[in-house]
Amino acid sequence: MNQMFPYERRLEQVFREVRESPLLDVVDQHRGPGGPGADTAGLYELLAEDGYPLEPRLLECFFPYRNMALQWRAADSDTPLVGEFDVVSIDVTPDIRLPIDDLTRQDSDRVLLSELRILDDISSGGEGRLAAMRFHPGVTNPEIWFLDRYHDYVRLELDYRDYLDNLLITKGATGWQYLFADVPLGEREYGYILENLRTMLRVFPEQFPDYDYAPLATRLEARL
């Protein structure tokens, strides 16, 4: 029997937790090409040869599918809580370029967008959000950026591993990335996101007691 990679196991656990929660309904869940038993021998050397000598802590996040995706919503239609993710494996991320023409709002965006590669495609719900890694030759720990068609593009206080760790805690609750960005969540333009985050932080600690939500609550208060 093939043994799961650590982050493969943790993502599968999130699938199970959301599926078994009486408070949440799964809208979609899928895995991309790949599967158990992947052989990573030589993989990291190939990435380095291609110009991406990533830190070991990032490479430890490998999972054997091109991507793993989940979309969910609150079972109670009156509860303002939704979430999704479609996260890409670390070995695939360098190859997935952004649709620059679709995302460019002004000419100055083009340089940034040309350096970004998709990490998390958060678009199934129609919100048009993306998380991306910023690759430069020789950089071992690329920046993480969050792109939202309705707000400024912002750099997150996270790396790839931190991103996955917090995605596992939040289950991809819409807007969780803003907890790691310098944005004023108390302003009117973020009203929908703030409501979703507040509901998540109210409901999830009891529903998923194995996770610590206190640091996220502290981050939310600091951005109001």
N, C-alpha and C positions, 0 to 999 in steps of 0.2 A: 504493500500500500504506500502510495506517495505521501511524503510528509509536506504539509503546507509551509509556505514561507510566512514569517511572522506577520507581515502586513496583509498578506492574503487572508490569513486567519482572522485578523482583526476586522477587516472589511466584511468578510463573511459573517462575522458576529453581529456587525451593525445591520446587515440585511436581516438576520434572524430577529434581532431585537425590535426592529421597526415592524416586521411582519407579525410578530407575536404580541405587539402592544395593542391593547383594546382601545387606546386613545388615538391611534394612527391608522390610516389606510394607505396601502401601497398602490401607487398609480402605475409605476413601471419599475422593473428591476431586470438588469441584464449584464452580461459579461461579454467583452469583445473577444476576438480571436486569441487563441492560446489555450492554456490548460495546465493542470497539475503535472508535476514531474519535469518542468522546464530545467534545462541544464544551463547554468550561468557561467560555466567555465569559459574564460576568455572574453566574456561580455564586457567587463569593466575595462579591460585592456583595449578593446575595440572602441569604446567610448572615448578613452584618452587619446587614442590614435586619431580619432575624428575631431579632436580639439576640445573635448569635454572631460577633463580630468577631475571628475566630481569627488567630493569628500566621501570617505567611507560611511559616515553617518547618513548620507543621502542614499548611497547605494544599498544600504541595509533595508531600505523601504521597498525594494523590488517586489512586485507581485507578477505572476506568470500569465497575465492577460493584458492585451493592449489597453483595455480600459475596464472599469467597473462602475456601474451606474445605478442610481436609485432615485426615484421621485415619489414623494408621499405628501399627504395632507391630513389634517385633523379629521377624525371620524365624525365629529360633531361639526356640521357645516357652519355653525355660529361661532366656532372657535377660530380666531385669526392666527392660524399656524400652518405653514407649508414649508417644504424644503426639497432640495434635490442636489445631486452631484453626479458628475460623469468624469471621474478622475483618471488620468492617464499614467501608466507605469513609467517609472523614471528612465528606463532605457528607450522608451518611445518618444518621450517629450521633446527631445532636441529636433525631431523631424517634423513636428506638426506646426506649421506656420499659421499665422493669423490671416484672415481676409482683410488686408490692409485697406483696400478701397472702401469696404463696407464700414470700417471702424474709424476712418480718418474724418475728423471734424474740422481740423485746420492743418495747414501744411506742417506745422511744428510737430504734429503727432506722428508723422511718417517715420522719423528716425527711431523713435521709441518703439513703434509697432513692428518695424522691420527686425528688431532685436528680440522680440518676444516669441515664445512658443507656447502653445496651449497646454495648460496643466489640468484645468477643470472647466469643462464646457457646460455652463449652467443656463441652458437655453430651451430645454424641453417645455418649461412652463411659460414660454413666450416672453420672458423678462429680458433676454438678450445680454446676460452677464457672462464674463469669462475671468478665470484666474490664469495667469501666465507666468512663465519663467523667462528672465532676461539673460540671454546667453552672450557672453563675450569670450573670445579665444583665451584659453588658459584659466578662466575663472572657475574656481572649485566649488563655489556656493552661490549660485545665481540669485539675483533679487527676485522677489515675487510681487507681481502687480495685479491689481483688480480693476477690471474694465466694466463699467456700467454705462450703458447708452444714455441714461438719464442723469448721470452725475459725473464729476471729474474722475479721470483715471488716477488711481492712487497706488503708491507703493505700500506694501504690507510689512509689518514688523515680524516677519516669519520667513523661514526657509522651507524647502520642499517637505522635510520631515515634520517640522512644526505645523505646516499646513495640514498634512494628513492626520497628525495627532489631534488637532482641534476639530477637523471635519468628523472624526470618529466620535468626539464628545457631543458635538452639535447635531450630528446626523445630517449635516448639510442644511440646517434651518436657514431660510432665506435671509441674507444680509449678515450672517455671522462674521464674514470677513471684515466688515467695518469695525468690529471690536478691536482690530489690529491695525487700524488706519487713523491718521490724524484728521478726523472729520467731526463736525458738530451734529451729532445724532439728534439733539434736541430741537433742531430747526425743522420747520414745516416740511421742507422737501424730503426729509427722511421719515416722515410720519408713518408710512406703511411698514418700513423696515423696523422702526423702533417698536411698533406694536407687535410685530412678529417676534422680535428678540425678547421683549418683556414676557410674552406668553411662553416662549421656550424656557426662559429662566424660571418661570413660575411652575411649569408643568414637569419639566424633565428631571429635576433633582429627586422627586418622589418616584417618577416612572422608571428612571435609570439610576438607582442609588450607587452603582459601582463607579460612577463618574463624579468628578469634583467640578461643580459649576460655580463655586465661589469666586475663582479668579476671573471668570467671564463676567459675573455680576459686577465685580469691582471695575473691570474695564468699561462696562456700559455706563456706570455712574460717572466715570472720569470723562466721558464724551458727551455728557448732557450739559 
